[in-house]
Amino acid sequence: MKSGRFLRVCTTLWVAAVALLIVPTRLPARQNSPNMQSFSDPMGQLRSYNVKGAIDLNNPFFQSLGTNGRACSSCHQPSDGWSVTPSHIQARFDATDGLDPIFRTNDGSNSPIADVSTEDARRDAYSMLLNKGLIRVGIGLPSVREYDLVAVDDPYGYASATELSLFRRPLPSTNLPFLATVMWDGRETFAGQSIHFDLSDQSNVATQGHAAATNALTDAVRQQIVSFELGLFTTQSVDHEAGNLGAQGATSGPVPLSTMPFFVGINDVLSPGFNKRVFTMFAAWLNLQSSDRDPFTRGRAAIARGQEIFNTRPIMITGVNGVNDVLHVQQLPGTCTTCHDTPGAGDHSTALPLDLGLTTEARRTPDMPLYTFRNRTTGETVKTTDPGRALITGLWKHMSLFKGPILRGLSARAPYFHNGSAATLDDAVDFYNTRFNLGLSAQERSDLIAFLHAL
């Protein structure tokens, strides 16, 4: 077979294989996806469990409820840890010439006025989505605020005070019973309301925005979507190096996760009784001895060591807005679990948005807009690629603050951080290693990455 034809055949087979992982937005009557169905990811296999049984693909979550063909599942795919990944987005582009419902100018393109008249134009217009899995969130300045927008540097020539362009990763729509904050900037978290209320409002706003619906969702449809989301749990289940992640006394997997207790403030680092050992499911593997007869022993021991590092490695937390400034301390001794404190899930159990420095001018890449803000009272200026929570509250102290996500199922949903700036978990660990001067050895770094992949 000639090389060109061979390449075309391989490409066709690849697209066909990926298409099997993509849940369509229009379905014939009554389809179900088996509970605990596995999906391959770069490190092994991922599984999802719904406490109510088989995953009903006729739930409104999977249906087009707006005017542009999109459903919740357009950006929340089971195969991608209920988010989306660039490789699968690219496959969808290739299979449809960039006409799949995920490719819509209201938030999928770099600008809502981008040229999408040809396939090549669409490839350019959707480059942030294709390359980093980023959706454009358009939000204007709040009317009551402590700052002004004094300069905009947008490579796509659209953003202004009326509508800033903010490029963010779709958060996973699984493991949601552990949420203390809905959305990266917390804009769908309402004081005094339940997570069910927050998600109900979010489902409606998302359908009217992302799916361009002209009418609000009925209460019945919202209830069906939220009920589905709150019953869904996802974790890594198989690791190439460690095999079954529930073997030899380990207690990982979506079913054990579904039984973990949670309430807002559980294990809060600032409350009595805080336990830094947030993750314990691989504790049984900590003292495993390598064996040539068991090819998975070494991988399991590495994961257990990584869990121990995540739970106990001392970190001197400095310069983190949302923590050091709020507590009025220059240094706060902690561990990874100081911020990732929810047992078994790893997000923060209270609303704790943070600025880790991910949006600074120094870390800006040429494909990101840069905004300059000035404090109305002090005259202080800051340059950021995303003002985060400050765009919701209008408060200067909230500039570039974002919540931390739930950590389970990480392997399936690269890239990482709200802006996709860490292409791999290796990159994410390297960021923290440098940011907080952790001094990880090569072995410690490898073990920590192995643990994160096993979540």
C-alpha positions as CSV (number, residue, x, y, z in Angstrom):
1,M,0.0,0.0,0.0
2,K,1.4,3.4,-0.9
3,S,2.3,5.6,2.0
4,G,-0.3,8.3,1.2
5,R,-3.1,5.9,1.0
6,F,-1.9,4.1,4.1
7,L,-2.0,7.4,6.0
8,R,-5.5,8.2,4.8
9,V,-6.7,4.8,5.9
10,C,-5.2,5.2,9.3
11,T,-6.7,8.6,9.7
12,T,-10.1,7.3,8.7
13,L,-9.9,4.5,11.2
14,W,-8.7,6.9,13.9
15,V,-11.6,9.2,13.3
16,A,-14.1,6.3,13.3
17,A,-12.6,5.0,16.6
18,V,-12.9,8.4,18.2
19,A,-16.4,8.8,16.9
20,L,-17.5,5.8,19.0
21,L,-16.5,7.8,22.1
22,I,-18.6,10.8,21.2
23,V,-22.1,10.9,22.5
24,P,-24.4,12.4,19.9
25,T,-26.9,15.2,20.7
26,R,-29.8,13.6,18.8
27,L,-30.7,10.0,19.7
28,P,-33.3,7.5,18.7
29,A,-35.8,6.4,21.4
30,R,-34.5,4.8,24.6
31,Q,-30.8,4.3,24.7
32,N,-28.7,3.5,27.7
33,S,-25.0,3.4,28.4
34,P,-24.0,0.5,30.7
35,N,-23.1,1.5,34.2
36,M,-19.3,1.3,34.8
37,Q,-18.6,1.4,31.1
38,S,-14.9,1.9,30.6
39,F,-13.2,4.4,28.3
40,S,-9.6,4.4,27.4
41,D,-7.4,7.4,28.3
42,P,-3.7,8.0,28.0
43,M,-2.9,6.2,31.3
44,G,-5.4,3.4,31.3
45,Q,-9.1,3.3,31.7
46,L,-11.8,5.6,33.2
47,R,-15.1,4.4,34.5
48,S,-18.3,6.3,35.5
49,Y,-21.0,5.0,37.9
50,N,-24.5,6.4,38.2
51,V,-26.2,5.6,41.5
52,K,-29.5,5.1,39.7
53,G,-28.3,2.5,37.3
54,A,-27.6,2.6,33.6
55,I,-26.7,6.0,32.2
56,D,-29.8,7.1,30.3
57,L,-28.7,8.7,27.1
58,N,-32.2,10.0,26.6
59,N,-31.8,12.3,29.6
60,P,-32.1,16.0,28.5
61,F,-28.4,16.3,29.4
62,F,-27.7,14.5,26.0
63,Q,-30.4,16.3,24.0
64,S,-30.3,19.4,21.9
65,L,-32.5,21.9,23.8
66,G,-31.5,25.1,22.0
67,T,-31.1,26.4,18.5
68,N,-27.6,25.5,17.5
69,G,-27.5,21.7,17.8
70,R,-25.6,21.6,21.1
71,A,-26.4,19.6,24.2
72,C,-24.7,19.5,27.6
73,S,-22.8,16.5,26.3
74,S,-21.3,18.5,23.4
75,C,-18.7,19.8,25.9
76,H,-19.0,17.2,28.6
77,Q,-18.1,13.8,27.1
78,P,-18.0,10.6,29.1
79,S,-14.8,9.6,27.4
80,D,-13.1,12.8,28.5
81,G,-13.9,12.6,32.1
82,W,-17.1,14.5,31.3
83,S,-15.1,17.5,29.9
84,V,-13.5,17.7,26.5
85,T,-10.0,17.1,25.3
86,P,-8.2,18.7,22.3
87,S,-7.4,15.4,20.6
88,H,-11.1,14.4,20.5
89,I,-12.2,17.9,19.5
90,Q,-9.7,17.8,16.6
91,A,-11.2,14.4,15.6
92,R,-14.7,15.9,15.6
93,F,-13.5,18.8,13.5
94,D,-11.8,16.4,10.9
95,A,-14.9,14.2,10.8
96,T,-17.3,17.1,10.1
97,D,-15.1,19.8,8.5
98,G,-15.6,21.9,11.6
99,L,-19.4,21.7,11.6
100,D,-20.0,19.6,14.7
101,P,-22.2,21.4,17.2
102,I,-19.3,22.1,19.4
103,F,-18.0,24.5,16.7
104,R,-20.3,27.5,17.2
105,T,-19.3,31.2,17.1
106,N,-21.2,32.2,20.2
107,D,-18.5,30.8,22.5
108,G,-16.5,28.1,20.6
109,S,-14.6,30.5,18.3
110,N,-11.9,32.9,19.4
111,S,-14.3,35.8,18.6
112,P,-18.0,35.7,17.9
113,I,-17.4,37.7,14.7
114,A,-14.7,35.3,13.4
115,D,-14.8,34.2,9.7
116,V,-16.1,30.6,9.6
117,S,-17.0,30.5,5.9
118,T,-14.5,27.8,4.9
119,E,-12.9,24.8,6.6
120,D,-9.5,26.6,6.7
121,A,-11.2,29.7,8.2
122,R,-12.9,27.6,10.8
123,R,-9.7,25.9,11.8
124,D,-8.2,29.3,12.5
125,A,-11.4,30.6,14.2
126,Y,-11.6,27.7,16.6
127,S,-7.9,27.4,17.3
128,M,-8.2,27.9,21.1
129,L,-10.9,25.2,21.3
130,L,-8.9,22.8,19.0
131,N,-5.5,23.3,20.6
132,K,-6.4,23.7,24.3
133,G,-10.0,22.7,24.7
134,L,-10.9,26.3,25.7
135,I,-14.4,27.8,25.5
136,R,-14.7,31.6,25.2
137,V,-16.7,33.1,28.1
138,G,-17.9,36.6,27.3
139,I,-18.6,38.7,30.4
140,G,-18.8,42.5,30.7
141,L,-17.7,44.7,33.5
142,P,-20.1,44.8,36.5
143,S,-21.8,48.1,37.0
144,V,-20.6,48.4,40.6
145,R,-16.9,47.8,40.9
146,E,-13.7,49.0,42.5
147,Y,-11.6,49.1,39.3
148,D,-11.6,50.3,35.7
149,L,-10.5,48.5,32.5
150,V,-7.8,50.8,31.1
151,A,-6.3,48.7,28.3
152,V,-7.2,45.6,26.2
153,D,-4.7,43.6,24.1
154,D,-6.9,41.1,22.3
155,P,-5.2,39.1,19.4
156,Y,-8.7,38.5,18.0
157,G,-9.7,42.1,17.9
158,Y,-13.0,41.8,19.8
159,A,-12.8,42.1,23.6
160,S,-13.9,45.3,25.2
161,A,-15.4,46.6,28.5
162,T,-18.8,45.5,27.2
163,E,-17.7,41.9,26.8
164,L,-14.3,40.6,27.8
165,S,-13.2,37.3,26.1
166,L,-12.1,34.8,28.8
167,F,-10.8,31.4,27.6
168,R,-11.6,28.6,30.1
169,R,-11.7,24.8,30.2
170,P,-15.2,23.2,30.6
171,L,-15.3,21.8,34.1
172,P,-16.3,18.1,34.4
173,S,-20.0,17.4,35.0
174,T,-19.4,14.5,37.3
175,N,-18.6,14.0,41.0
176,L,-20.7,17.2,41.5
177,P,-22.1,16.2,45.0
178,F,-18.6,17.3,46.3
179,L,-18.9,20.9,45.0
180,A,-18.8,23.9,47.2
181,T,-18.5,26.3,44.3
182,V,-20.1,26.1,40.8
183,M,-18.1,27.5,37.9
184,W,-14.5,28.6,37.9
185,D,-15.4,32.1,39.1
186,G,-18.3,31.0,41.3
187,R,-20.9,32.9,39.4
188,E,-23.4,30.0,39.7
189,T,-23.1,29.7,43.5
190,F,-25.8,31.5,45.4
191,A,-25.7,32.4,49.0
192,G,-28.0,30.3,51.2
193,Q,-28.9,27.9,48.4
194,S,-28.3,24.2,47.9
195,I,-26.1,22.6,45.2
196,H,-29.3,21.4,43.6
197,F,-30.5,25.0,43.2
198,D,-27.1,26.2,41.9
199,L,-26.9,23.4,39.3
200,S,-30.5,24.0,38.3
201,D,-29.8,27.6,37.5
202,Q,-26.6,26.7,35.8
203,S,-28.3,24.2,33.5
204,N,-30.7,26.9,32.4
205,V,-28.1,29.6,31.9
206,A,-25.8,27.2,30.0
207,T,-28.7,26.1,27.7
208,Q,-29.6,29.7,26.9
209,G,-26.0,30.7,26.4
210,H,-24.0,27.7,25.0
211,A,-26.9,26.1,23.2
212,A,-28.6,29.4,22.3
213,A,-32.0,28.4,23.6
214,T,-34.7,31.1,23.2
215,N,-36.7,30.0,26.1
216,A,-35.9,29.0,29.7
217,L,-35.9,25.3,30.6
218,T,-38.9,24.0,32.4
219,D,-38.5,23.0,36.0
220,A,-39.1,19.3,35.0
221,V,-36.2,19.4,32.4
222,R,-33.9,21.1,34.9
223,Q,-34.7,18.5,37.5
224,Q,-33.9,15.7,35.1
225,I,-30.5,17.2,34.2
226,V,-29.5,17.9,37.8
227,S,-30.7,14.5,39.0
228,F,-28.5,12.9,36.4
229,E,-25.5,15.0,37.2
230,L,-25.7,14.5,41.0
231,G,-25.9,10.8,40.6
232,L,-22.8,10.5,38.4
233,F,-19.3,9.5,39.8
234,T,-16.1,9.1,37.8
235,T,-12.6,7.9,38.6
236,Q,-9.7,6.3,36.9
237,S,-10.2,2.5,37.2
238,V,-7.2,0.9,35.4
239,D,-3.6,2.2,35.2
240,H,-1.1,0.9,32.7
241,E,1.6,0.6,35.3
242,A,-0.6,-0.4,38.3
243,G,-3.4,-2.4,36.8
244,N,-6.7,-2.5,38.6
245,L,-6.8,0.5,41.0
246,G,-9.1,-1.4,43.4
247,A,-6.8,-4.4,43.8
248,Q,-4.7,-5.6,46.8
249,G,-6.7,-3.6,49.4
250,A,-7.0,-0.4,47.5
251,T,-10.4,1.3,47.6
252,S,-10.4,3.5,44.6
253,G,-13.1,3.6,41.9
254,P,-16.4,5.4,41.3
255,V,-18.5,3.2,43.5
256,P,-16.5,3.8,46.7
257,L,-16.3,7.5,45.8
258,S,-20.1,7.6,45.6
259,T,-20.3,6.6,49.3
260,M,-18.0,9.3,50.6
261,P,-19.7,11.8,52.9
262,F,-19.7,15.5,52.1
263,F,-21.0,18.8,53.4
264,V,-19.8,22.3,52.8
265,G,-16.9,22.9,55.2
266,I,-16.1,19.2,55.7
267,N,-12.4,18.9,56.7
268,D,-11.9,22.6,56.3
269,V,-8.3,23.5,57.0
270,L,-9.4,26.4,59.2
271,S,-11.7,24.3,61.3
272,P,-11.0,22.0,64.3
273,G,-10.3,18.4,63.3
274,F,-8.7,19.1,59.9
275,N,-7.1,15.9,58.6
276,K,-4.4,16.4,56.0
277,R,-4.7,12.8,54.8
278,V,-7.5,13.7,52.3
279,F,-6.7,10.7,50.1
280,T,-6.4,7.2,51.7
281,M,-7.6,4.8,49.0
282,F,-4.1,3.6,48.1
283,A,-2.7,3.3,51.7
284,A,-2.7,-0.5,51.4
285,W,-0.1,-0.2,48.7
286,L,2.4,1.8,50.6
287,N,4.5,-1.1,51.9
288,L,4.3,-3.3,48.8
289,Q,7.6,-4.9,47.8
290,S,8.6,-5.1,44.1
291,S,8.1,-8.5,42.6
292,D,9.1,-9.8,39.2
293,R,6.1,-12.1,39.4
294,D,3.7,-9.2,39.7
295,P,4.2,-6.6,37.0
296,F,2.0,-4.1,38.8
297,T,3.7,-4.0,42.2
298,R,6.1,-1.3,41.3
299,G,3.4,0.9,39.8
300,R,1.1,0.4,42.8
301,A,3.9,1.3,45.2
302,A,4.7,4.5,43.2
303,I,1.0,5.6,43.4
304,A,1.0,5.0,47.2
305,R,4.2,7.0,47.6
306,G,2.7,9.8,45.5
307,Q,-0.5,9.8,47.7
308,E,1.7,10.2,50.8
309,I,3.5,13.1,49.1
310,F,0.2,14.8,48.2
311,N,-1.1,14.4,51.8
312,T,2.0,15.3,53.8
313,R,4.7,17.0,51.8
314,P,5.3,20.4,53.6
315,I,4.5,23.5,51.5
316,M,5.2,27.0,52.6
317,I,2.3,28.9,51.0
318,T,3.3,32.4,50.1
319,G,1.9,35.1,47.8
320,V,-1.4,33.5,47.2
321,N,-4.2,36.0,47.1
322,G,-7.3,34.4,48.6
323,V,-5.2,32.9,51.4
324,N,-2.2,34.9,52.5
325,D,-4.0,38.2,52.2
326,V,-7.2,37.0,53.7
327,L,-5.5,35.4,56.7
328,H,-3.0,38.4,56.9
329,V,0.0,36.0,57.0
330,Q,3.0,36.2,54.7
331,Q,3.7,32.5,55.1
332,L,1.3,29.6,55.8
333,P,2.7,26.1,56.4
334,G,0.6,23.5,54.7
335,T,0.5,20.6,52.2
336,C,-1.3,20.0,48.9
337,T,-4.4,19.2,51.0
338,T,-4.5,22.6,52.6
339,C,-6.4,23.7,49.5
340,H,-7.5,20.3,48.2
341,D,-9.2,19.3,51.5
342,T,-12.4,17.5,50.5
343,P,-11.9,13.8,51.5
344,G,-11.8,11.5,48.5
345,A,-12.5,14.3,46.0
346,G,-9.7,16.9,46.4
347,D,-11.5,20.2,45.8
348,H,-11.9,22.7,48.5
349,S,-14.8,22.1,50.8
350,T,-15.7,25.8,51.1
351,A,-15.7,28.6,48.6
352,L,-12.0,29.4,48.4
353,P,-11.0,31.1,45.1
354,L,-7.3,31.6,44.8
355,D,-4.8,33.4,42.6
356,L,-1.8,31.1,42.0
357,G,-0.3,33.4,39.4
358,L,-1.6,31.6,36.4
359,T,-2.9,34.7,34.7
360,T,0.0,37.1,35.0
361,E,1.5,39.0,32.1
362,A,4.7,36.9,32.5
363,R,2.7,33.7,31.9
364,R,0.7,35.1,29.1
365,T,0.9,33.2,25.7
366,P,0.4,35.1,22.4
367,D,-3.0,33.5,21.9
368,M,-4.4,34.9,25.1
369,P,-5.9,38.4,25.5
370,L,-4.3,40.6,28.2
371,Y,-6.3,43.1,30.2
372,T,-5.0,46.0,32.3
373,F,-7.1,47.1,35.3
374,R,-6.6,50.1,37.6
375,N,-7.9,50.3,41.2
376,R,-10.1,53.3,41.5
377,T,-9.0,54.1,45.0
378,T,-5.3,53.4,45.1
379,G,-4.3,53.7,41.4
380,E,-2.7,50.3,41.5
381,T,-2.7,48.5,38.2
382,V,-2.6,44.8,37.3
383,K,-2.3,43.0,34.0
384,T,-4.1,39.7,33.7
385,T,-5.4,37.3,31.1
386,D,-8.5,36.7,33.2
387,P,-9.9,38.8,36.1
388,G,-11.7,35.7,37.4
389,R,-14.0,36.3,40.3
390,A,-13.5,40.1,40.3
391,L,-15.7,40.2,37.2
392,I,-18.5,38.8,39.2
393,T,-18.2,40.7,42.5
394,G,-16.6,43.9,41.3
395,L,-14.1,43.6,44.2
396,W,-10.4,44.4,43.6
397,K,-9.3,41.7,46.1
398,H,-11.0,39.1,43.9
399,M,-8.8,39.9,40.8
400,S,-7.7,36.7,39.1
401,L,-9.2,34.4,41.7
402,F,-10.5,30.9,40.6
403,K,-11.7,27.9,42.5
404,G,-9.9,24.6,42.5
405,P,-11.6,21.7,40.6
406,I,-12.4,18.2,41.9
407,L,-9.4,16.1,41.1
408,R,-10.9,12.7,40.4
409,G,-10.6,11.5,36.7
410,L,-7.7,13.8,35.9
411,S,-6.0,11.5,33.4
412,A,-8.9,11.7,30.9
413,R,-9.3,15.5,30.7
414,A,-6.0,17.2,29.9
415,P,-5.0,20.0,29.7
416,Y,-5.2,21.5,33.2
417,F,-5.9,24.7,35.1
418,H,-8.7,27.0,34.2
419,N,-6.9,28.2,31.1
420,G,-5.4,24.9,29.9
421,S,-1.9,26.2,30.5
422,A,-0.6,22.9,31.7
423,A,-0.7,20.5,28.8
424,T,0.0,17.4,31.0
425,L,0.0,16.5,34.7
426,D,3.8,16.6,34.4
427,D,3.5,20.3,33.6
428,A,1.0,20.9,36.4
429,V,3.4,19.3,39.0
430,D,6.3,21.3,37.6
431,F,4.3,24.5,38.0
432,Y,3.7,23.8,41.7
433,N,7.2,22.5,42.2
434,T,8.6,25.8,41.0
435,R,5.9,28.1,42.4
436,F,6.3,26.8,46.0
437,N,9.9,25.7,45.9
438,L,9.0,22.1,46.7
439,G,12.4,20.7,45.8
440,L,10.9,17.4,44.6
441,S,13.5,14.8,43.6
442,A,13.1,13.0,40.3
443,Q,11.6,10.0,42.1
444,E,9.2,12.1,44.2
445,R,8.0,14.0,41.1
446,S,7.4,10.7,39.2
447,D,5.5,9.2,42.2
448,L,3.3,12.3,42.6
449,I,2.5,12.3,38.9
450,A,1.6,8.6,39.1
451,F,-0.8,9.3,42.0
452,L,-2.5,12.1,40.1
453,H,-3.0,9.9,37.1
454,A,-4.6,7.2,39.3
455,L,-7.3,9.5,40.6
